[in-house]
Protein backbone atom coordinates (compact mmCIF):
# COMPACT_ATOMS: atom_id res chain seq x y z
CA UNK A 1 0.00 0.00 0.00
CA UNK A 2 1.32 3.43 -0.91
CA UNK A 3 2.01 6.09 1.70
CA UNK A 4 0.28 8.69 -0.49
CA UNK A 5 -3.41 9.06 0.28
CA UNK A 6 -4.14 12.43 -1.30
CA UNK A 7 -2.46 13.98 -4.33
CA UNK A 8 -3.32 17.59 -5.11
CA UNK A 9 -2.26 18.99 -8.46
CA UNK A 10 -2.05 22.65 -9.44
CA UNK A 11 -0.98 24.64 -12.47
CA UNK A 12 0.58 27.29 -10.28
CA UNK A 13 1.20 27.79 -6.56
CA UNK A 14 3.52 30.07 -4.61
CA UNK A 15 5.42 27.11 -3.14
CA UNK A 16 4.28 23.49 -2.84
CA UNK A 17 6.19 23.30 0.47
CA UNK A 18 4.25 26.26 1.87
CA UNK A 19 0.94 24.79 0.79
CA UNK A 20 1.71 21.36 2.26
CA UNK A 21 2.95 22.95 5.48
CA UNK A 22 -0.17 25.13 5.84
CA UNK A 23 -2.40 22.11 5.31
CA UNK A 24 -0.33 20.10 7.79
CA UNK A 25 -0.71 22.82 10.40
CA UNK A 26 -4.45 22.68 9.86
CA UNK A 27 -4.45 18.96 10.67
CA UNK A 28 -4.00 17.29 7.29
CA UNK A 29 -2.73 13.77 7.86
CA UNK A 30 0.48 12.25 6.62
CA UNK A 31 0.49 11.16 3.01
CA UNK A 32 -0.53 14.40 1.31
CA UNK A 33 1.33 15.18 -1.91
CA UNK A 34 1.21 18.62 -3.51
CA UNK A 35 2.33 18.87 -7.14
CA UNK A 36 2.59 22.02 -9.24
CA UNK A 37 3.56 22.81 -12.82
CA UNK A 38 5.18 26.06 -11.76
CA UNK A 39 5.84 28.04 -8.59
CA UNK A 40 5.90 31.78 -8.15
CA UNK A 41 7.93 31.72 -4.90
CA UNK A 42 9.76 28.40 -4.98
CA UNK A 43 12.21 28.16 -2.11
CA UNK A 44 15.54 26.45 -1.71
CA UNK A 45 18.00 25.93 1.08
CA UNK A 46 19.68 28.87 2.86
CA UNK A 47 16.85 31.23 1.99
CA UNK A 48 17.58 30.98 -1.71
CA UNK A 49 14.85 30.97 -4.28
CA UNK A 50 14.20 27.95 -6.49
CA UNK A 51 13.49 29.09 -10.00
CA UNK A 52 10.36 27.20 -10.98
CA UNK A 53 9.26 27.75 -14.59
CA UNK A 54 7.01 25.33 -16.52
CA UNK A 55 8.74 22.11 -17.53
CA UNK A 56 10.02 21.41 -14.03
CA UNK A 57 8.50 19.12 -11.44
CA UNK A 58 7.69 20.68 -8.07
CA UNK A 59 6.45 18.23 -5.45
CA UNK A 60 6.01 18.29 -1.67
CA UNK A 61 5.26 15.37 0.63
CA UNK A 62 3.65 15.84 4.04
CA UNK A 63 5.17 13.32 6.44
CA UNK A 64 4.78 12.73 10.13
CA UNK A 65 7.75 10.52 10.95
CA UNK A 66 8.46 9.51 14.53
CA UNK A 67 11.61 11.23 15.76
CA UNK A 68 13.25 14.43 16.85
CA UNK A 69 14.83 17.52 15.34
CA UNK A 70 18.05 15.63 14.60
CA UNK A 71 16.24 13.26 12.25
CA UNK A 72 15.52 16.09 9.82
CA UNK A 73 19.18 16.11 8.70
CA UNK A 74 19.16 12.38 8.05
CA UNK A 75 16.00 12.78 6.03
CA UNK A 76 17.38 15.69 3.96
CA UNK A 77 20.56 13.88 3.08
CA UNK A 78 19.16 10.44 2.38
CA UNK A 79 16.08 11.65 0.49
CA UNK A 80 18.44 12.57 -2.35
CA UNK A 81 18.82 8.86 -3.06
CA UNK A 82 15.23 8.09 -4.15
CA UNK A 83 15.22 11.29 -6.22
CA UNK A 84 18.42 10.25 -7.98
CA UNK A 85 17.10 6.71 -8.47
CA UNK A 86 13.90 8.01 -10.04
CA UNK A 87 15.90 10.20 -12.41
CA UNK A 88 18.18 7.30 -13.32
CA UNK A 89 15.23 4.98 -13.97
CA UNK A 90 13.37 7.39 -16.21
CA UNK A 91 16.29 8.88 -18.13
CA UNK A 92 19.15 6.40 -17.92
CA UNK A 93 21.38 9.28 -16.79
CA UNK A 94 23.82 8.84 -13.89
CA UNK A 95 23.02 11.33 -11.12
CA UNK A 96 25.52 12.11 -8.40
CA UNK A 97 24.80 13.46 -4.92
CA UNK A 98 26.44 16.53 -3.47
CA UNK A 99 25.97 16.86 0.27
CA UNK A 100 23.60 17.92 1.64
CA UNK A 101 20.79 18.12 -0.87
CA UNK A 102 21.88 18.42 -4.47
CA UNK A 103 21.39 15.96 -7.28
CA UNK A 104 23.85 16.64 -10.07
CA UNK A 105 24.12 15.47 -13.64
CA UNK A 106 27.53 15.94 -15.22
CA UNK A 107 28.44 18.26 -12.34
CA UNK A 108 25.43 20.54 -12.76
CA UNK A 109 22.44 20.76 -10.48
CA UNK A 110 19.37 19.01 -11.86
CA UNK A 111 17.33 18.57 -8.68
CA UNK A 112 17.23 19.77 -5.10
CA UNK A 113 15.54 18.73 -1.88
CA UNK A 114 14.22 21.02 0.81
CA UNK A 115 13.17 19.39 4.07
CA UNK A 116 11.32 21.60 6.49
CA UNK A 117 10.42 20.39 9.96
CA UNK A 118 7.71 21.78 12.21
CA UNK A 119 8.48 21.16 15.87
CA UNK A 120 6.40 21.10 19.01
CA UNK A 121 8.29 21.05 22.31
CA UNK A 122 11.44 19.54 20.78
CA UNK A 123 9.66 16.77 18.94
CA UNK A 124 9.07 16.68 15.24
CA UNK A 125 5.40 17.34 14.56
CA UNK A 126 5.65 17.08 10.79
CA UNK A 127 8.08 17.28 7.94
CA UNK A 128 7.54 18.68 4.49
CA UNK A 129 9.84 17.07 1.98
CA UNK A 130 10.03 19.24 -1.12
CA UNK A 131 11.59 18.05 -4.35
CA UNK A 132 12.34 20.21 -7.37
CA UNK A 133 13.52 18.52 -10.56
CA UNK A 134 14.47 20.38 -13.72
CA UNK A 135 12.81 17.91 -16.04
CA UNK A 136 12.09 19.69 -19.33
CA UNK A 137 13.06 23.13 -18.10
CA UNK A 138 14.59 25.48 -20.63
CA UNK A 139 18.15 25.89 -19.33
CA UNK A 140 18.15 29.54 -20.37
CA UNK A 141 15.78 30.09 -17.46
CA UNK A 142 18.08 28.37 -14.96
CA UNK A 143 21.22 29.54 -13.13
CA UNK A 144 24.48 28.78 -14.99
CA UNK A 145 25.42 25.95 -12.61
CA UNK A 146 22.12 24.15 -13.24
CA UNK A 147 20.89 21.86 -15.96
CA UNK A 148 17.74 19.99 -16.91
CA UNK A 149 17.16 16.34 -17.69
CA UNK A 150 15.98 17.13 -21.22
CA UNK A 151 19.13 19.14 -21.83
CA UNK A 152 21.33 16.26 -20.68
CA UNK A 153 19.30 13.68 -22.60
CA UNK A 154 18.86 15.88 -25.63
CA UNK A 155 15.17 15.04 -25.77
CA UNK A 156 11.86 15.55 -24.01
CA UNK A 157 11.30 13.56 -20.81
CA UNK A 158 7.90 12.09 -19.89
CA UNK A 159 6.91 14.28 -16.92
CA UNK A 160 4.08 11.97 -15.79
CA UNK A 161 6.44 9.02 -15.71
CA UNK A 162 8.95 11.11 -13.79
CA UNK A 163 6.27 11.98 -11.22
CA UNK A 164 4.93 8.45 -10.80
CA UNK A 165 8.44 7.01 -10.48
CA UNK A 166 9.32 9.67 -7.91
CA UNK A 167 6.20 8.83 -5.88
CA UNK A 168 7.14 5.14 -5.85
CA UNK A 169 10.77 5.75 -4.94
CA UNK A 170 10.01 8.24 -2.14
CA UNK A 171 7.36 5.85 -0.81
CA UNK A 172 9.76 2.93 -0.62
CA UNK A 173 12.47 5.17 0.91
CA UNK A 174 10.07 6.47 3.55
CA UNK A 175 8.95 2.96 4.50
CA UNK A 176 12.60 1.98 4.99
CA UNK A 177 13.33 5.14 6.96
CA UNK A 178 10.49 4.40 9.38
CA UNK A 179 11.84 0.89 9.92
CA UNK A 180 15.37 2.28 10.27
CA UNK A 181 16.44 0.26 7.25
CA UNK A 182 17.89 2.99 5.05
CA UNK A 183 20.71 1.57 2.94
CA UNK A 184 23.63 3.90 3.57
CA UNK A 185 25.72 2.19 0.91
CA UNK A 186 23.34 3.44 -1.78
CA UNK A 187 24.13 7.00 -0.71
CA UNK A 188 27.86 6.35 -0.64
CA UNK A 189 27.79 4.83 -4.13
CA UNK A 190 26.13 7.93 -5.55
CA UNK A 191 28.11 10.56 -3.63
CA UNK A 192 30.51 12.74 -5.59
CA UNK A 193 31.88 14.21 -2.36
CA UNK A 194 33.02 11.39 -0.09
CA UNK A 195 36.75 10.86 -0.30
CA UNK A 196 37.27 14.04 -2.32
CA UNK A 197 38.96 17.37 -1.68
CA UNK A 198 36.31 19.93 -0.82
CA UNK A 199 35.85 23.51 0.21
CA UNK A 200 33.20 24.05 2.87
CA UNK A 201 31.77 27.45 3.63
CA UNK A 202 30.19 27.43 7.08
CA UNK A 203 28.68 30.80 7.89
CA UNK A 204 31.57 33.20 7.33
CA UNK A 205 34.33 30.62 7.57
CA UNK A 206 35.86 28.60 4.77
CA UNK A 207 37.57 25.26 5.31
CA UNK A 208 39.50 23.22 2.77
CA UNK A 209 40.20 19.56 3.20
CA UNK A 210 38.97 16.06 2.52
CA UNK A 211 35.43 14.76 2.94
CA UNK A 212 35.90 11.61 5.00
CA UNK A 213 32.56 10.00 5.72
CA UNK A 214 28.89 10.47 6.46
CA UNK A 215 27.66 10.00 10.00
CA UNK A 216 24.51 8.05 10.67
CA UNK A 217 22.53 11.22 11.29
CA UNK A 218 23.56 12.64 7.89
CA UNK A 219 26.38 14.92 9.10
CA UNK A 220 29.44 15.08 6.84
CA UNK A 221 32.82 14.64 8.51
CA UNK A 222 35.79 16.36 6.88
CA UNK A 223 39.44 16.75 7.79
CA UNK A 224 40.82 20.18 7.04
CA UNK A 225 44.24 20.67 5.46
CA UNK A 226 45.36 21.92 8.89
CA UNK A 227 44.33 18.61 10.46
CA UNK A 228 41.09 19.71 12.11
CA UNK A 229 38.24 17.21 12.04
CA UNK A 230 35.02 19.07 11.30
CA UNK A 231 31.42 17.93 11.53
CA UNK A 232 29.20 19.61 8.95
CA UNK A 233 25.62 19.36 10.13
CA UNK A 234 23.95 22.74 9.71
CA UNK A 235 22.45 22.52 6.26
CA UNK A 236 21.17 26.06 6.33
CA UNK A 237 24.59 27.53 6.98
CA UNK A 238 26.86 25.25 5.01
CA UNK A 239 27.65 24.88 1.36
CA UNK A 240 30.41 22.84 -0.17
CA UNK A 241 32.11 22.36 -3.48
CA UNK A 242 34.43 19.70 -4.75
CA UNK A 243 37.77 21.31 -5.49
CA UNK A 244 39.91 18.55 -6.93
CA UNK A 245 38.83 16.31 -9.72
CA UNK A 246 39.89 12.70 -9.82
CA UNK A 247 41.39 11.34 -12.98
CA UNK A 248 38.89 9.39 -15.10
CA UNK A 249 36.01 11.11 -13.33
CA UNK A 250 36.37 14.66 -14.46
CA UNK A 251 32.92 14.97 -15.95
CA UNK A 252 30.91 13.96 -12.92
CA UNK A 253 32.94 16.29 -10.73
CA UNK A 254 32.93 19.42 -12.82
CA UNK A 255 33.12 22.29 -10.32
CA UNK A 256 29.73 23.74 -9.51
C1 LIG B 1 17.65 23.43 -2.84
O1 LIG B 1 18.33 22.93 -3.72
O2 LIG B 1 18.06 24.40 -2.19
C2 LIG B 1 16.30 22.85 -2.55
C3 LIG B 1 15.31 23.15 -3.63
C4 LIG B 1 13.96 22.56 -3.35
C5 LIG B 1 12.90 23.05 -4.31
C6 LIG B 1 11.59 22.38 -4.10
S1 LIG B 1 10.48 22.63 -5.44
C7 LIG B 1 9.18 21.93 -4.52
C8 LIG B 1 9.32 22.46 -3.11
N1 LIG B 1 8.69 23.77 -3.00
C9 LIG B 1 9.57 24.72 -2.73
O3 LIG B 1 9.29 25.93 -2.56
N2 LIG B 1 10.80 24.22 -2.66
C10 LIG B 1 10.81 22.79 -2.87
Boltz pocket constraint, residues with backbone or C-beta under 6 A from the ligand:
constraints:
  - pocket:
      binder: B
      contacts: [[A, 14], [A, 15], [A, 16], [A, 17], [A, 18], [A, 39], [A, 41], [A, 42], [A, 43], [A, 44], [A, 45], [A, 46], [A, 48], [A, 50], [A, 57], [A, 58], [A, 59], [A, 60], [A, 101], [A, 102], [A, 111], [A, 112], [A, 113], [A, 114], [A, 130], [A, 131], [A, 132], [A, 133]]
      max_distance: 6.0
